[in-house]
Amino acid sequence: MVLAVGWPQTVFAKTVVKAPPKAAKQVPRKPVWIQVGQAKLLVEIVDTDSLRTAGLSNRQKLDWNAGMLFVFPDAAQRAFWMIDCRFDLDIAYLDGRGVVRDIQTMVIEPGVRPEALQRYPSATSDVVYALETNRGWMSANGVKVGQKVPAIAAFKTRN
């Protein structure tokens, strides 16, 4: 909106800019227990762009039976990297039905510039979920490609 005040032979204009509406704060959901094979895992649900971007970066540790479930709005090939991560992780990529399509181990790379960090792309292009756990948790609990994690399919994105 522009306001103009007129004086003889002079016009002063003042631009009034409305503040943009405040964005809703991205509050994580409370962690929930899910069944993964014979094991129970306490997962943080990251279901918005800002929460997915932050992921486990700058965390000091992750409890053994804890993880992070990334929820995406659509099926696609996904790729993760270990930026600002302090411990190695396993990642399982899952499709929209909660079927494990790929499992990888992601390793920290201290001192490596972000653009040079290794990427860990999913083996398939139908990934809707990614489940991160401590390195070794997947094999210790018998998680395998083709296994279904039914509880995961209930989670949807919030944006």
Steps between C-alpha positions, in 0.01 A plus 500: 500500500633848418386807690559844349486832678470802274647842569508783255744396226633203701368149551646282772435133465532247775485131427324296762590135490293250688700241689460157344294260707710305745576151380374228725781365712596152393444306819607137487243239588552303818714189437300180452584132538474293184550129444784417261508122462540361853642827640337817627649832396423844644491730198489874454271583208638766265221588264564860391770650276675677786501194727621274217780746419624505861478124545755369749755774429689631803367228732751359746348152509200284424378240748538143372125432465423844358484630144368766270225441243505736201158535337486638144198634311551276196686197370841571345863403513651653815858579594642579843835628617675526835534877536579605859436146623714365784433125478450237231146399407306228324228617266210296366307642206135390494218530247151635568381164635784487753704237313879529543643560152866568588727508807834684516757599760593869499840595639605835645771693314656750743674793334348439156341803333122464459517495120748210517302283745391160375134472399298189579229471231221247531515202266141559385283796403192410705624621840251680725674431834856481628581351839832591665642302791838453661750312285449128549144524636342372178715185480487440878121497475472298178359780284522396135403627156145385419388505864185698577479754781121550502484779761700736278233529231274686747726809501446780249668838446364813662590730208 
